[in-house]
């Protein structure tokens, strides 16, 4: 069985080699890749398309149906007139799936590179989503602040970034590849300023969950909010307080499944799906 470290090293080598080749090949041959797209779908049926900006974007597209089946099932269960806020939208895989499924979506992605790709993917699928998505490049936080986003990778579609303090999803410090200026805002303040009343919420921010929840207390207590999917790692010191914050808002956990984030390790990161009792 091939080890995870070998696979990771091979991906990095291929990525580095491909970047070098693109630098050596004349522009007309490489410019075409900027418009190359990949189908995303289930059971051989295309649902939408995303831009092919490298190995990670291809992986996200190709594993769409298998990576987080519970997330897809959760989105499929939304009723008519649903409104999702996707916190940590990345390149927009789940934002687009929800929008194509008939949901109005507010997508939040603070990483400048991923936000650009998110915007491009929304334009690419504009005929399918009919203007049902709004997106903003904020870092959700407990309060309004100007700080830095600690970015862990330069690859399109990457994750594992942290706003304010360089702590990863396990709560451990890391050395960022670079730092990007970013604006933090509370979810309550953002939704109120936009007049967006969410019925469902997805939070995938690789360690900043406690800060996001602290700035979303009014939103969590809104009777309109029916369900919440949040990725949490049990090794973090604030894990219990995050669960408590959600429970105090009147939600009950209905499903907890290992996240594919730990595909090479004993699972300690889980997707938690909460629902408000009927």
N, C-alpha and C positions, 0 to 999 in steps of 0.2 A: 504494500500500500504506500502510495506516494505521500510523504509528509507535508504538512501545511507550510513549513518553512521553505521546502523545496519549491512548492507551487508559488509561494509569494516571491521568492527570488527569481523564478523563471518569468513571472509576469513583469517584474521590474526590469529584467534584462531585455525582454521583448519590447517593452514600452520605450526604453532608452534607445534601443537599436532602431526602432521605427521612427523615432523623432530625428535621429541622426540622418537616416536615409531621406526623410522629407526635406532636410536642410540641404542635402547634396543634389537632389533632383530639381530641375528647373521649375519655376512657378506654375506655368500652364498645366503641368502634370499633377501638381499637388493641390492646386486651388479647387479641383473638383471634389476633393474629399470633404470640403466645407459644406457641400450640399448633399452628401451621401446620407441616406436615411435607412432606418431599420424598422421592420414591422414588429409590433408588440401585440400579442394576442393569446388566446387559449384554444386548445384542441384544433390547431391548424387554422383558426379563423382570426384574421387581423382585426384588431379593435382600434388601434391608432398607430402612429409612427413617431419615432424620435430621431434626432440627428445622431449620426455615428461620429463621435468625437474621441474615439479611442477604445482600448480594451475594456475599461470599466463601464463606459456607456453601453457597449455591446453586451457585456455580462448582465447588466441590469435589465436590458431589453429581453435577452434570451432566457433569463431565469424568472421572468415576470410571473408565469403560471405556477411555479414551484417554490419560489423563495419564501413567500409569506402567504400561504393559502388562507390562513385565518383572516388576514387583512382584507383579502379579496372577498371572502364570504361576508365579512362585516360590512363592507361597502355595498355589496349586492343587497343587503338587507335593509338599506335606507328606504324609507317611504317617499311618496310623492312630495315635492316641495321641500326636500331636505337641503340643509345648508351646512357645508363642512368647512372647518378651518383646518388647514394642513400646515402644521408648524414643523419646519424642517423639510420643505418640499423637495429639496435636491433638484434633480433635473426634471421632475414633474410626473413621474410614473403613476403615482397614486392620485395625484391631482387630476391628471388626464382621464384616468379610469373612472373616477367619481363623476367628472364632468360629462364624459360620454354616456354614463349611466343615467344622466338626467339631474345631477346634483349641482347646485350653485356652490362654488368653491372660492375661499379666500386662502391663497397660498403665500407662505412666508418662508423666505430663504435668504439668510444674511451673507453667505459667501458670494463675493462679486462675480466670480467665474461661473459658479453654478447658477446664480440668478440670471446671468446672460443666457446660459443654455436653456434654463426654464422658459424665459421669454421667447427664445427662438422656437422651442417646441410648442409653445402655445400658439404662436403664429402659424407654424407648420400645420397644426390641426384646427385652425380657426373655423373651417367649414363644419367640422364635427362637433365643436363645443359651443358654437353660436354665442360667443361673448359671455359665457357663464362663469368665467374665471377672472378674478382680480389678483394681482400679485404685488408684493412689497418686499424690499430688501432690508428688512429690520431684523435685529436680534431681540427676541422677546426676553424680557427681564422682569424683575420685581418692580422696577421703577424706571423713569426716563433717565438715560445716562449716555454720555459719549465715552467710548472706551475702544478697545481693540478686539478683533476676532483673531484668535490664535489658530492659524491654518496649518494642518498637518501634512497636506499633500498638494502638489500642483496639478494633479491629474483631474481632467474633467469628470464630474460625477462623483468625486471623492467625498468623504464625510470625516468624522472624528475631529471636528473643530470645536473650539471653546471660546465663549465670549467672556471678557473680563479677566478671568484667571485661567491659566493653562493647566486644566485638570481634564483627564480623559474620562471615558464612560465608566471606568472602574473607580474613579476618584483619585487617581494617581497623577502626579505632575508629569508633563512631557515638554520636550523642547520643540517649539513650533518651527516649521519650515520658514514661515514669514508671518508678519503681523499686518492685518488689514484694519484700517480705521472703520469703526462701525457705530451705528446709533442703536441704543437699546430703548425699548419702550414696553410698558406693561400691556398685556393682552386686553385687560379691561379698558384701558385708555384707547387702545387702537380700535377695538370693536365699537366702542361708544362713539368715537369720532367719525367712523365710517357708517354707523347705523346698521351694522351687520349683526344679526341675531343668529348665532350658531345653533344648530340642532345636534351636530356631531363634531367631535374634535379628535384630531390625531396629533400626537406629540412624539417626535423622534429627533432629539437634539443631542444625543451622545454625551450626556452628563449634566446638562444645564436644566434638567427637568424640574428640580426644586425651585430654581429662580423663575421659571416660566409659571409654575403653579402658584407661587407667592404673588405674582402679578395678575392672577386670573381668578381671584376668589369670588368676585361678583358674577363672573361668567359661569363658574362652576356651580354656583347656587341658583342660577336661572332655571326655572321650571321648563324652559324651552329646550335646554340642553338635555338630550336623551341618552347619549352614550359617549364614551371616551376610550380611545386606544392609546396607550402610552408604553414606550419601551423603557424598562428600568433594569438596572443591574443590581443584584442583591449584595454585591460587595461594597457598594457605596454607603458611606456613613448616613446619608440622608434618605436611604431607601424607605425605612419605616415611616419617616415624617412625610414623605410623598404619598405613601399609601393612606396615611392618616388624613392628610389634607383632602384627598379625594373622597374618602369615606365620610368625613364630617360634612361634605357638601351633599350627602344623601345618596351616594352611589354604592352599588354592590358589585363585587368582581364576579364575572360570569365565565371568564375563560383566562387561562394563563398558560402560554405555550413558549417553548424555547425559541429565542430569536436565532436566525441563521448567522448572526454576528459571531456566535461561538461554535461554528460548524467544526472547528478543529480542537475544541476543548470541551471539558465537561460544562454543560450549559449552566450559566449563572445569570445570563441576560435574557429577559423574558418580555414578550408582548403581553401586556395586561389589557383586557377588555372589560370595561365597567359599564353598567347600565343603571338607569334610575328605575327603581321598582315601580311597576304600574299600579 
